[in-house]
Structures are given as structure tokens and as C-alpha cells.
Amino acid sequence: MSVYHFPAPFEKEHLLGCLMRYVLPQGRKEYVKVAKRVSSNVSKVNSNSYWQSVYTDILKQYLPKYHHQLALNNTLLNVYTSLIESDFSIVLAEQVKYPSKLQLKHANLEQVHKGWKWCPECIFDDEDECGVAYWHCEHQFPLKKRCTKHGALLLSGCQSCGFAWSSILQGPGPSASCPKCGSTFSERHREDSYDDLWIERSANGILNGSLNFDKNKVKECFKVQYGFGEFKRQWSVAERKQIRDQQDLFGNWIDSLNLLNHLTPLPNGRNNSEHPAFNVSTYVFKSYDYAPIIHLLFSRYCREEIC
């Protein structure tokens, strides 16, 4: 369903932010009703998928000739396409047809904020330049913790009452103060380890396209370490021992890294390496679409410890 006066996106604005800005003039009371004129999927937004059904509905507000460019500039689909080493146009067509197909595996490994993230400094710049603050596309990348422009830690909620923009049904944002309790959002500070800074540099490299992943090369290196190169339904005793040995080596390396700002603590004080996401044989022999941090860790381990 097309609606009149649907806004064009600002530069690098997230596509979903256009819907938020569209309903803004309608008033809070009418917010949900107006949003649902555009999409029946506005209540189904979550952080476990690269593409949402609502994105497809928003794209339909624009002429088809602009769909490719909008998806490229105003969503993160191009970033995730590079991680799975696929053609952007093919993935876009597939996601428009099957929006839930490309899922974010093991998202809980990263401190993926339940709500949308924003930079406290960008709010004022956006208001000066565009008249309204909006959701920046790159800020929503899970590995992104700081604003590229200002270097400020991205905010994801209110430290006073815990409010977070977890759904577009909560109303437009971002703002300089909490819409629930009125507290002013204060800039946060954090001590970064070497590994934190490495992830931040990697996140920027992924976003600007300067950091390339050769997943097949990493897989081949691990297969050489295993001593066999193909998936089997039944592993021999020797093969199982080889898998366990390789997993233990990788697990010990994972636990030696200081990644407290990027890995969600596991329950019962268990090591990060015990999380099933770090199963090397799963990465090597099965074609899952993993979270960015898993690509980073496997690639770094391959480069530093194996090659």
C-alpha cells in the first residue's frame, strides 16, 4: 500500500527511520494506526535478522528503480552480503521475497542492543542540518560501539529507567532526553582493551568495505588441521579426537582474549569458548550465516595461530 508524502531518506539514514519520520507529524495517539498504513509488519522488528518484512513494505513506497540504491545505502544488507560472499542484487531479490531467510546466527554472542543505537552528538548535528534527528544506518551494526564521526560511545537506552527504543511502535527518536522519565542522556565512557580496539577497527573496515573475508580460505585451513576435508555423517574415533583437539585449541585462544565489551557473559561463569557458536567444525562443514564477530574471530585465529 502506497501512502502520500512518504519521506525520502537522509544520507545514510536507516530505511526504517523513514517510517518513523513519516508518522511523527501524525501525533503519538495516531502513531500505530498510521504506521500500519505502510506495513502490517511494524510489530515484528527484531535484531535476529539481516532483513525485515517491514523493510520490503517501506521499499514499496518508492519507485522500483530506486530500490537497489535504497537497500544499498539505507540498510545493512550490503554489509552482511559481503560476509556470506554473495552478490548483492541476488540477495536483495531473495530477501524481498523471503524476508526472514537471512537470519543472524548466534546474535547473543555480541552485545546486540535490544533497542536502536544513536550518537548523542549526532542528534544536534542532525537537527541543525536536517531539522530532525534520525537513526543512522551504520550505528545499528552489531559490532559498532562508537560513532565514526564523533568517536562517542553509542547509546542504546536510558541509564536512569532502562528505556530503550526496542520497537518503532514506541514512537520516533532519537532524542537528547528519555521520552519515558525525562532524564538527559549522558555520554558514556568505557575502558577499551587492545581486543576492543581491534574489533572497533574491524567493524569500521567491514562497514567501509576495506576489510574482506575469505571464508573459504579459513575453512580450508581448519580442514587441514582436522586431517580430513569433507563433512561425514559418522566420524571415526580418530576423527572425533582430532575435532576435540582442534576445538580445545581454539577455545583456549578465545578465552585468552579480553572481549568483555563485545561478548555477552555466559551463565554460571562458563568460558566463552563453551558457547556452541564457537564450534569450529560447524563453521567449517556447514553453511550457516554467522554473526560478524564469529567471522572476525575465526579469521584472526586462522591468521595468527594456524597460518
MOBELGI-V862556 format. One record per pair of residues at least 12 apart in sequence whose C-alpha atoms are under 7 Angstrom apart, sorted by sequence separation. I is the first residue (numbers start at 1). J is the second residue. D is the distance in Angstrom with one decimal. If there is no record, write none. Layout:
# MOBELGI-V862556
i=<I I>
j=<J J>
d=<D D>
This chain:
# MOBELGI-V862556
i=<23 41 42 41 7 39 6 19 226 255 118 163 226 255 39 255 38 254 38 158 161 118 117 251 117 160 116 51 50 158 119 121 112 110 247 119 247 119 3 119 153 2 118 119 153 1 117 118 117 118 16 117 134 135 15 56 116 134 115 133 133 113 51 53 52 51 52 51 115 116 115 116 49 51 115 50 114 123 49 50 123 49 50 231 6 48 49 48 118 120 144 2 3 2 15 48 144 14 15 143 12 13 14 76 12 75 195 222 74 195 196 195 193 196 219 47 120 218 218 17 17 13 14 13 14 45 13 14 12 13 12 42 43 79 79 83 32 31 20 24 20 21 111 20 110 111 110 111 109 110 109 108 106 105 106 107 104 105 106 104 105 104 84>
j=<35 53 54 54 22 54 22 35 242 271 135 180 243 272 57 273 57 273 58 178 181 139 139 273 140 183 140 77 77 185 147 150 142 142 279 152 280 153 38 154 188 38 154 155 189 38 154 155 155 156 55 156 173 174 55 96 156 174 156 174 175 156 95 99 99 99 100 100 164 165 165 166 100 102 166 102 166 175 102 103 176 103 104 285 61 103 104 104 174 176 200 60 61 61 74 107 203 74 75 203 73 74 75 137 74 137 257 284 137 258 259 259 258 261 284 114 187 299 302 134 135 134 135 135 136 167 136 137 136 137 137 168 169 206 207 213 169 171 168 172 171 172 262 172 262 263 263 264 263 264 264 264 277 289 290 291 289 290 291 290 291 291 289>
d=<6.3 6.3 6.0 5.2 6.2 6.0 6.0 7.0 5.8 6.5 6.7 6.8 6.2 6.3 5.6 6.3 6.6 5.9 6.8 6.3 6.7 6.3 6.0 4.5 5.9 7.0 6.5 6.9 6.4 6.5 6.1 6.8 5.4 7.0 6.8 6.6 6.3 6.9 6.9 4.8 6.1 6.9 5.3 6.1 7.0 6.2 6.0 5.4 5.4 6.7 6.7 4.6 6.6 6.8 7.0 5.7 6.0 6.2 5.9 6.1 6.9 6.4 6.6 5.1 5.5 5.8 6.6 6.8 5.2 5.6 4.6 6.3 6.5 6.9 3.8 6.0 5.6 6.5 6.1 6.0 7.0 4.2 6.3 5.6 6.9 5.9 5.0 4.9 6.8 6.7 6.6 6.9 6.9 5.3 5.1 6.5 6.0 4.7 6.0 5.7 6.0 5.6 5.6 6.9 5.5 6.2 6.8 7.0 6.1 6.0 6.3 6.3 6.7 6.8 5.0 6.9 6.7 6.2 6.3 6.3 5.6 6.7 5.8 5.8 5.5 6.6 4.7 4.3 6.1 5.3 5.7 7.0 6.8 6.7 6.2 6.6 6.0 6.9 6.7 6.4 6.9 6.6 5.6 5.0 5.4 5.9 4.8 5.6 5.2 5.9 5.5 6.6 6.1 6.3 7.0 6.1 6.7 5.0 6.3 6.2 5.6 5.8 6.5>
